[in-house]
Every structure is written in structure tokens, then in C-alpha cells.
Amino acid sequence: MLASGRSDAAFDLDGNVNVPLLDLVAQYRTIKDEVLPAIMAVIERQAFIMGPEVGQLETAVAQLSHVEHAIGCASGTDALLLPLKALDLAPGDEIITTPFTFFATAGAIHNAGGTPVFVDIDPASFNISPRAVEAAITPRTRGIVVVHLFGQMAAMEEILPVAERHGLAVIEDAAQSIGARRRIDGTWRMAGELGTVGTLSFFPSKNLGAYGDGGMMVTQDEAMAARLRRLRLHGGARQYYHDEVGFNSRLDTLQAAVLLAKLPHLAEWSAVRARHAARYNEAFAGHPDVCPPRTDPANDHIFNQYTLRVPRRDELRAHLKARGIGHSVYYPLALHLQPCFAPLGCRKGSIPAAEAATEQVVSLPVFPELTPSQQDAVIEAVLEFYA
């Protein structure tokens, strides 16, 4: 669910406030005087492929992410696929990841030639369990894809030593977590900073969203950065010369221009999301049925989603729909139970915490432009259902 196409609170015939899950029109109206000139500058130059805005955005995102290198690509999915291809996976090579995430996380592992190995999550944070990761390592394990879900970083300080002991690559799937950070040994570390490669998505619904698809890879490793730059350009560092077979995965210059215009607003947008989340938390605190999301004290959570755990979730969804309250379930079926991964042999009940989450979670509107009256309507609708 990307947007409602509506920016102001509207009322139905019964007087209920209709609240979209996300309202990109409202955001656009606040920044159109910055975005439109940026787009028009690209159009006037007619430099649509690998124009200067791409490099400028890469420099800015590298600085934000505290890394040496940032490499733009065509989508968040490609941002995962290319570094996995750079691992040169052989048939039977395993990559450990979480089943409680968007499909691209595991789809990219498969499409890179690896076998996804799904392990359970920490029920409190929804992020991958470091203990489950270590228990799943075999002689065939080549890497770990760690997802920083919903805008909150996973426990990298526990996962990285495991990876180092076993000689494994760590890919940070930070598609939902650009600008999120975690205090480790007294220092703030950014999403994407610590792994072999970090991956970002600029899908329109993200905290920093483009006006179409877009992605970026970040890394401290110069050799890896050079390989990723080749892979996104058909495997060649120079035009018409190809060191390997790569992909056509360039970040569009128009999208880079949009993202450069939006980037100065990112920190404030994420801060407003956090304030909305705090207001929800206060409203739902101590409720016997409504469990707000838990933020690890080490984390600075940016709330790409605000996700409750509730009983009778599907009945609540019907109630919210009747009240005109936008909402969504991220995610209704864990990846290990998806039909396409049936050959892996996973069975229902094999990854219990992730499966429980799929039956209990529902995400509420938390976009920065959410008005107090809209949020009041969301809170009232939830509490009314469980009264």
C-alpha cells in the first residue's frame, strides 16, 4: 500500500476520520519547490543515465552511513542481489537469514545461486536471533543476511563475532533502516556500516523514498566497491569491456535528483515518525491486549513501520477498515512457508517465533505528515475494538 493520493483528513458519511497508511501526496506538497527544480535540471541537461546527481547522492549516503563507498543501483532488490553475486556462490552454498522479512531478502539469495537457510527471530525486536544464526552454521555456510526490520537495527555486536569466527560475509539488509543507528561499545554505528556490504532501498514507501525504484550498496571495502560498480554496469569498468557477466542495474539520474532534494529532510522525518510512535506507545501502554513495538535500548529506531502485536488481528483489521483507518500486515506468511521454498523442506511449526509474528502483527500509520486528529482516530479505533 503506497499512498492514498489524499493529503488531508477526510470524513465518511458517519463522521469517521479516514486515515491512510501512508500519504505521499502530503509529503510532496511540502517539498515540491525543491523537488521539481531538481527534476527539471536533469531534463534540461538530458543526462538521464549515470548523471552527476548519482555520484552526488552516493557521496552523501556514504557520509550518512559512515562508510567509504556507496554504489547506486536500480532497486533495493538489486542492492541485495549484487553483493550476493559478488560472493561467487556455488550450488549448495548456504546463506542464513530471517523468514520474517520482505521476499526480496531470500529471493536475492536464491537468484545469486545460494540456498537460503531460515532461522528464528527475537520476539521482542522482530530481528534475527544471533543464537539461532550460530546454531544454523554448517560447513556450507558462506554468509548471513541480517535484516534491520521496521527501522531498528539487529544486534550486530553479537552477530559479527560469530561471522568472524566462521569466516562468513555479513550483508546488512537495511532497506527499511536508512539512518538508523545502534550504540555499540559506547559508539553510534549506522545501519550498513559494519557488514561486508549494507543495502538500502529507495522504494517510495521508505523513509527516504524515490519517485520509482532505486537502491544503494554501502561498504568499507574498496575491492568490493569496485566489483559492485562493475556488476551494476554489465560487469565492466569501462564501456564495451567486460571482466565478467554483470547486470544493467544503474540508479536512474532522475531518481537520484529526487533523493538529493529529499535527503536534507530525512533526519526530521524520521524524528517525527519516532514522536508519533512515542504517542502511540503512551496510548497503548499497559493495555492487556495491545502490545506496542519494543525498541532495544541500544537502538535509535526510525520507524519505517509502527507494528503492534495483537490478538484477533484479522478481526481488528476488519474493524479498522470499517473506520477508514489504513493499516497493513508486514508479513502475513513467513518465507520458509512460501510455496516457492517448499523444496527446502521447512514445515509449519519449525520456526515458531516468526510464525507467531505473522499471525499477530499489524502496522499503523506513522508517516511524518500524520496529523494529531488522524492519530487520535487511529488510537480511538484500536482501543474501541479491544474495549
Secondary structure as a PSIPRED ss2 file (coil, helix, strand):
# PSIPRED VFORMAT (PSIPRED V4.0)

   1 M C   1.000  0.000  0.000
   2 L C   1.000  0.000  0.000
   3 A C   1.000  0.000  0.000
   4 S C   1.000  0.000  0.000
   5 G C   1.000  0.000  0.000
   6 R C   1.000  0.000  0.000
   7 S C   1.000  0.000  0.000
   8 D C   1.000  0.000  0.000
   9 A C   1.000  0.000  0.000
  10 A E   0.000  0.000  1.000
  11 F E   0.000  0.000  1.000
  12 D C   1.000  0.000  0.000
  13 L C   1.000  0.000  0.000
  14 D C   1.000  0.000  0.000
  15 G C   1.000  0.000  0.000
  16 N C   1.000  0.000  0.000
  17 V E   0.000  0.000  1.000
  18 N E   0.000  0.000  1.000
  19 V E   0.000  0.000  1.000
  20 P C   1.000  0.000  0.000
  21 L C   1.000  0.000  0.000
  22 L C   1.000  0.000  0.000
  23 D C   1.000  0.000  0.000
  24 L H   0.000  1.000  0.000
  25 V H   0.000  1.000  0.000
  26 A H   0.000  1.000  0.000
  27 Q H   0.000  1.000  0.000
  28 Y H   0.000  1.000  0.000
  29 R H   0.000  1.000  0.000
  30 T H   0.000  1.000  0.000
  31 I H   0.000  1.000  0.000
  32 K H   0.000  1.000  0.000
  33 D H   0.000  1.000  0.000
  34 E H   0.000  1.000  0.000
  35 V H   0.000  1.000  0.000
  36 L H   0.000  1.000  0.000
  37 P H   0.000  1.000  0.000
  38 A H   0.000  1.000  0.000
  39 I H   0.000  1.000  0.000
  40 M H   0.000  1.000  0.000
  41 A H   0.000  1.000  0.000
  42 V H   0.000  1.000  0.000
  43 I H   0.000  1.000  0.000
  44 E H   0.000  1.000  0.000
  45 R H   0.000  1.000  0.000
  46 Q C   1.000  0.000  0.000
  47 A C   1.000  0.000  0.000
  48 F C   1.000  0.000  0.000
  49 I E   0.000  0.000  1.000
  50 M C   1.000  0.000  0.000
  51 G C   1.000  0.000  0.000
  52 P H   0.000  1.000  0.000
  53 E H   0.000  1.000  0.000
  54 V H   0.000  1.000  0.000
  55 G H   0.000  1.000  0.000
  56 Q H   0.000  1.000  0.000
  57 L H   0.000  1.000  0.000
  58 E H   0.000  1.000  0.000
  59 T H   0.000  1.000  0.000
  60 A H   0.000  1.000  0.000
  61 V H   0.000  1.000  0.000
  62 A H   0.000  1.000  0.000
  63 Q H   0.000  1.000  0.000
  64 L H   0.000  1.000  0.000
  65 S H   0.000  1.000  0.000
  66 H C   1.000  0.000  0.000
  67 V C   1.000  0.000  0.000
  68 E C   1.000  0.000  0.000
  69 H E   0.000  0.000  1.000
  70 A E   0.000  0.000  1.000
  71 I E   0.000  0.000  1.000
  72 G E   0.000  0.000  1.000
  73 C E   0.000  0.000  1.000
  74 A C   1.000  0.000  0.000
  75 S C   1.000  0.000  0.000
  76 G H   0.000  1.000  0.000
  77 T H   0.000  1.000  0.000
  78 D H   0.000  1.000  0.000
  79 A H   0.000  1.000  0.000
  80 L H   0.000  1.000  0.000
  81 L H   0.000  1.000  0.000
  82 L H   0.000  1.000  0.000
  83 P H   0.000  1.000  0.000
  84 L H   0.000  1.000  0.000
  85 K H   0.000  1.000  0.000
  86 A C   1.000  0.000  0.000
  87 L C   1.000  0.000  0.000
  88 D C   1.000  0.000  0.000
  89 L C   1.000  0.000  0.000
  90 A C   1.000  0.000  0.000
  91 P C   1.000  0.000  0.000
  92 G C   1.000  0.000  0.000
  93 D C   1.000  0.000  0.000
  94 E E   0.000  0.000  1.000
  95 I E   0.000  0.000  1.000
  96 I E   0.000  0.000  1.000
  97 T E   0.000  0.000  1.000
  98 T C   1.000  0.000  0.000
  99 P C   1.000  0.000  0.000
 100 F C   1.000  0.000  0.000
 101 T C   1.000  0.000  0.000
 102 F C   1.000  0.000  0.000
 103 F C   1.000  0.000  0.000
 104 A H   0.000  1.000  0.000
 105 T H   0.000  1.000  0.000
 106 A H   0.000  1.000  0.000
 107 G H   0.000  1.000  0.000
 108 A H   0.000  1.000  0.000
 109 I H   0.000  1.000  0.000
 110 H H   0.000  1.000  0.000
 111 N H   0.000  1.000  0.000
 112 A C   1.000  0.000  0.000
 113 G C   1.000  0.000  0.000
 114 G C   1.000  0.000  0.000
 115 T E   0.000  0.000  1.000
 116 P E   0.000  0.000  1.000
 117 V E   0.000  0.000  1.000
 118 F E   0.000  0.000  1.000
 119 V C   1.000  0.000  0.000
 120 D C   1.000  0.000  0.000
 121 I E   0.000  0.000  1.000
 122 D C   1.000  0.000  0.000
 123 P C   1.000  0.000  0.000
 124 A C   1.000  0.000  0.000
 125 S C   1.000  0.000  0.000
 126 F C   1.000  0.000  0.000
 127 N C   1.000  0.000  0.000
 128 I E   0.000  0.000  1.000
 129 S C   1.000  0.000  0.000
 130 P H   0.000  1.000  0.000
 131 R H   0.000  1.000  0.000
 132 A H   0.000  1.000  0.000
 133 V H   0.000  1.000  0.000
 134 E H   0.000  1.000  0.000
 135 A H   0.000  1.000  0.000
 136 A C   1.000  0.000  0.000
 137 I C   1.000  0.000  0.000
 138 T C   1.000  0.000  0.000
 139 P C   1.000  0.000  0.000
 140 R C   1.000  0.000  0.000
 141 T E   0.000  0.000  1.000
 142 R E   0.000  0.000  1.000
 143 G E   0.000  0.000  1.000
 144 I E   0.000  0.000  1.000
 145 V E   0.000  0.000  1.000
 146 V E   0.000  0.000  1.000
 147 V E   0.000  0.000  1.000
 148 H C   1.000  0.000  0.000
 149 L H   0.000  1.000  0.000
 150 F H   0.000  1.000  0.000
 151 G H   0.000  1.000  0.000
 152 Q C   1.000  0.000  0.000
 153 M C   1.000  0.000  0.000
 154 A C   1.000  0.000  0.000
 155 A C   1.000  0.000  0.000
 156 M H   0.000  1.000  0.000
 157 E H   0.000  1.000  0.000
 158 E H   0.000  1.000  0.000
 159 I H   0.000  1.000  0.000
 160 L H   0.000  1.000  0.000
 161 P H   0.000  1.000  0.000
 162 V H   0.000  1.000  0.000
 163 A H   0.000  1.000  0.000
 164 E H   0.000  1.000  0.000
 165 R H   0.000  1.000  0.000
 166 H H   0.000  1.000  0.000
 167 G C   1.000  0.000  0.000
 168 L C   1.000  0.000  0.000
 169 A E   0.000  0.000  1.000
 170 V E   0.000  0.000  1.000
 171 I E   0.000  0.000  1.000
 172 E E   0.000  0.000  1.000
 173 D E   0.000  0.000  1.000
 174 A C   1.000  0.000  0.000
 175 A C   1.000  0.000  0.000
 176 Q C   1.000  0.000  0.000
 177 S C   1.000  0.000  0.000
 178 I C   1.000  0.000  0.000
 179 G C   1.000  0.000  0.000
 180 A C   1.000  0.000  0.000
 181 R E   0.000  0.000  1.000
 182 R E   0.000  0.000  1.000
 183 R E   0.000  0.000  1.000
 184 I E   0.000  0.000  1.000
 185 D C   1.000  0.000  0.000
 186 G C   1.000  0.000  0.000
 187 T E   0.000  0.000  1.000
 188 W E   0.000  0.000  1.000
 189 R E   0.000  0.000  1.000
 190 M E   0.000  0.000  1.000
 191 A C   1.000  0.000  0.000
 192 G C   1.000  0.000  0.000
 193 E C   1.000  0.000  0.000
 194 L C   1.000  0.000  0.000
 195 G C   1.000  0.000  0.000
 196 T C   1.000  0.000  0.000
 197 V E   0.000  0.000  1.000
 198 G E   0.000  0.000  1.000
 199 T E   0.000  0.000  1.000
 200 L E   0.000  0.000  1.000
 201 S E   0.000  0.000  1.000
 202 F C   1.000  0.000  0.000
 203 F C   1.000  0.000  0.000
 204 P C   1.000  0.000  0.000
 205 S C   1.000  0.000  0.000
 206 K C   1.000  0.000  0.000
 207 N C   1.000  0.000  0.000
 208 L C   1.000  0.000  0.000
 209 G C   1.000  0.000  0.000
 210 A C   1.000  0.000  0.000
 211 Y C   1.000  0.000  0.000
 212 G C   1.000  0.000  0.000
 213 D C   1.000  0.000  0.000
 214 G C   1.000  0.000  0.000
 215 G E   0.000  0.000  1.000
 216 M E   0.000  0.000  1.000
 217 M E   0.000  0.000  1.000
 218 V E   0.000  0.000  1.000
 219 T E   0.000  0.000  1.000
 220 Q C   1.000  0.000  0.000
 221 D C   1.000  0.000  0.000
 222 E H   0.000  1.000  0.000
 223 A H   0.000  1.000  0.000
 224 M H   0.000  1.000  0.000
 225 A H   0.000  1.000  0.000
 226 A H   0.000  1.000  0.000
 227 R H   0.000  1.000  0.000
 228 L H   0.000  1.000  0.000
 229 R H   0.000  1.000  0.000
 230 R H   0.000  1.000  0.000
 231 L H   0.000  1.000  0.000
 232 R H   0.000  1.000  0.000
 233 L E   0.000  0.000  1.000
 234 H C   1.000  0.000  0.000
 235 G C   1.000  0.000  0.000
 236 G C   1.000  0.000  0.000
 237 A C   1.000  0.000  0.000
 238 R E   0.000  0.000  1.000
 239 Q C   1.000  0.000  0.000
 240 Y C   1.000  0.000  0.000
 241 Y E   0.000  0.000  1.000
 242 H C   1.000  0.000  0.000
 243 D C   1.000  0.000  0.000
 244 E C   1.000  0.000  0.000
 245 V C   1.000  0.000  0.000
 246 G C   1.000  0.000  0.000
 247 F C   1.000  0.000  0.000
 248 N E   0.000  0.000  1.000
 249 S C   1.000  0.000  0.000
 250 R C   1.000  0.000  0.000
 251 L C   1.000  0.000  0.000
 252 D E   0.000  0.000  1.000
 253 T H   0.000  1.000  0.000
 254 L H   0.000  1.000  0.000
 255 Q H   0.000  1.000  0.000
 256 A H   0.000  1.000  0.000
 257 A H   0.000  1.000  0.000
 258 V H   0.000  1.000  0.000
 259 L H   0.000  1.000  0.000
 260 L H   0.000  1.000  0.000
 261 A H   0.000  1.000  0.000
 262 K H   0.000  1.000  0.000
 263 L H   0.000  1.000  0.000
 264 P H   0.000  1.000  0.000
 265 H H   0.000  1.000  0.000
 266 L H   0.000  1.000  0.000
 267 A H   0.000  1.000  0.000
 268 E H   0.000  1.000  0.000
 269 W H   0.000  1.000  0.000
 270 S H   0.000  1.000  0.000
 271 A H   0.000  1.000  0.000
 272 V H   0.000  1.000  0.000
 273 R H   0.000  1.000  0.000
 274 A H   0.000  1.000  0.000
 275 R H   0.000  1.000  0.000
 276 H H   0.000  1.000  0.000
 277 A H   0.000  1.000  0.000
 278 A H   0.000  1.000  0.000
 279 R H   0.000  1.000  0.000
 280 Y H   0.000  1.000  0.000
 281 N H   0.000  1.000  0.000
 282 E H   0.000  1.000  0.000
 283 A H   0.000  1.000  0.000
 284 F H   0.000  1.000  0.000
 285 A C   1.000  0.000  0.000
 286 G C   1.000  0.000  0.000
 287 H C   1.000  0.000  0.000
 288 P C   1.000  0.000  0.000
 289 D C   1.000  0.000  0.000
 290 V C   1.000  0.000  0.000
 291 C E   0.000  0.000  1.000
 292 P C   1.000  0.000  0.000
 293 P C   1.000  0.000  0.000
 294 R C   1.000  0.000  0.000
 295 T C   1.000  0.000  0.000
 296 D C   1.000  0.000  0.000
 297 P C   1.000  0.000  0.000
 298 A C   1.000  0.000  0.000
 299 N E   0.000  0.000  1.000
 300 D E   0.000  0.000  1.000
 301 H C   1.000  0.000  0.000
 302 I C   1.000  0.000  0.000
 303 F C   1.000  0.000  0.000
 304 N C   1.000  0.000  0.000
 305 Q C   1.000  0.000  0.000
 306 Y E   0.000  0.000  1.000
 307 T E   0.000  0.000  1.000
 308 L E   0.000  0.000  1.000
 309 R E   0.000  0.000  1.000
 310 V C   1.000  0.000  0.000
 311 P C   1.000  0.000  0.000
 312 R C   1.000  0.000  0.000
 313 R H   0.000  1.000  0.000
 314 D H   0.000  1.000  0.000
 315 E H   0.000  1.000  0.000
 316 L H   0.000  1.000  0.000
 317 R H   0.000  1.000  0.000
 318 A H   0.000  1.000  0.000
 319 H H   0.000  1.000  0.000
 320 L H   0.000  1.000  0.000
 321 K H   0.000  1.000  0.000
 322 A H   0.000  1.000  0.000
 323 R C   1.000  0.000  0.000
 324 G C   1.000  0.000  0.000
 325 I E   0.000  0.000  1.000
 326 G C   1.000  0.000  0.000
 327 H C   1.000  0.000  0.000
 328 S E   0.000  0.000  1.000
 329 V C   1.000  0.000  0.000
 330 Y C   1.000  0.000  0.000
 331 Y C   1.000  0.000  0.000
 332 P C   1.000  0.000  0.000
 333 L C   1.000  0.000  0.000
 334 A C   1.000  0.000  0.000
 335 L H   0.000  1.000  0.000
 336 H H   0.000  1.000  0.000
 337 L H   0.000  1.000  0.000
 338 Q C   1.000  0.000  0.000
 339 P H   0.000  1.000  0.000
 340 C H   0.000  1.000  0.000
 341 F H   0.000  1.000  0.000
 342 A H   0.000  1.000  0.000
 343 P H   0.000  1.000  0.000
 344 L H   0.000  1.000  0.000
 345 G C   1.000  0.000  0.000
 346 C C   1.000  0.000  0.000
 347 R C   1.000  0.000  0.000
 348 K C   1.000  0.000  0.000
 349 G C   1.000  0.000  0.000
 350 S C   1.000  0.000  0.000
 351 I C   1.000  0.000  0.000
 352 P H   0.000  1.000  0.000
 353 A H   0.000  1.000  0.000
 354 A H   0.000  1.000  0.000
 355 E H   0.000  1.000  0.000
 356 A H   0.000  1.000  0.000
 357 A H   0.000  1.000  0.000
 358 T H   0.000  1.000  0.000
 359 E H   0.000  1.000  0.000
 360 Q H   0.000  1.000  0.000
 361 V E   0.000  0.000  1.000
 362 V E   0.000  0.000  1.000
 363 S E   0.000  0.000  1.000
 364 L E   0.000  0.000  1.000
 365 P C   1.000  0.000  0.000
 366 V C   1.000  0.000  0.000
 367 F C   1.000  0.000  0.000
 368 P C   1.000  0.000  0.000
 369 E C   1.000  0.000  0.000
 370 L C   1.000  0.000  0.000
 371 T C   1.000  0.000  0.000
 372 P H   0.000  1.000  0.000
 373 S H   0.000  1.000  0.000
 374 Q H   0.000  1.000  0.000
 375 Q H   0.000  1.000  0.000
 376 D H   0.000  1.000  0.000
 377 A H   0.000  1.000  0.000
 378 V H   0.000  1.000  0.000
 379 I H   0.000  1.000  0.000
 380 E H   0.000  1.000  0.000
 381 A H   0.000  1.000  0.000
 382 V H   0.000  1.000  0.000
 383 L H   0.000  1.000  0.000
 384 E H   0.000  1.000  0.000
 385 F H   0.000  1.000  0.000
 386 Y C   1.000  0.000  0.000
 387 A C   1.000  0.000  0.000
